[in-house]
Amino acid sequence: MRDQAKWQQLLVEAVNQPGRIMSAYTAFHNYSIGNALLALSQCLQRNLTPGPLNTYKGWQELGRFVKKGEHALTLCMPVTAKKKKINPETKQEEERVLT
């Protein structure tokens, strides 16, 4: 099972350790504060220098290589789904968007 983020612990550490939030923001400014802190904590756990992030294909397009055996960082992103349902009162199909 992959390591799952413990958000409460992550936020407590970020607030209590001077400079943690600034380090996360500086290294991962294109990401939400939650994902920046998550990426920074994973880098620190793996003894990696925080730096730019990209997908495997994104690195390939830039002419960069990914070392064999390297593991991706885990980040969170919203997922949107549409659900169609027939309203019993109006007998019309309605569409709901869930995030």
N, C-alpha and C positions, 0 to 999 in steps of 0.2 A: 504494500500500500504506500502510495506517495505521501510525503510529509504534507500535512494540511496546516494551513495558517491558523494560528490561534490569535485572532484579532485583538482580543482584550489584552493578552500578554504583549503583543507587538506594540500596541498603543501605549501601554504603561511604560515599556522600555524606552519608546521614542520620547515620551515626555520627561522621563526621569534621567536620561543620559544626555548631558549637555552636548549640543552640536549634532545629535542624531538626525533630527528632522532636516536641518540644513544640509547635512551630508547626503541624505536621500534626495532632497530636492535638487541639489547641485548635480548629482550624477544622473538622475532620471527625471529631468524637468518636463518631459513630454507626457508623463504619466500622472495619474491621480495620486494624491498623497498616500492613499492606502497601498497602491501598487508600488510606489516609490519605496515606501518603508518595507514592503514585502520583498522587493528585489534586493534592497540593501542588506536586509537580515540574511537572505540566502547567500549573498556574496560573502558576507562575513563568516557564515557557518562553513563555507567551502574554501575559505582563504583565497578568494578571488578579488582582484581590484575592481571596484565598481566602475562601469563604463558603459558605452553605448550598447543598446539591445537591438536585436533584429531577429527575424525568423530565419530558418535554415535557407529557404529560397531567397530571402532578402540578402543574406550574406553572399550567396552564390552570384546574385546579380551585381553585387559590388566587387566581384572578383576576389572575395575573401574565402577562407576555408574554415571548416569546423573540424576540430581534432576528433579522431575516432574515440568513442567512449565517453565523450562529453555529454552532460545532461542539461536539458533546458531548465530555465528558471520558471517557476509557476507564478502566473499572474491571473487576476480575475477580470472578467469582462461581462457586461450585461448581455443577456440573450433575450431576443424578442420573438414571440410566437403568436400566430393568429389562430383563433378558434371560432368556428362557425357553429351557430346554434339556432334552432327554430324557436321563436318566442311563442309560447302556448296561447297567449292572449290574442296576438295579432296574426298568428300563423305565418309570419314573415321571417326570413332568414336574417339573423343579425351576426355581425362579426365583432369579436372582442380582441383587443390586442393586450397581451400579457408580457410583462417584463420581469 
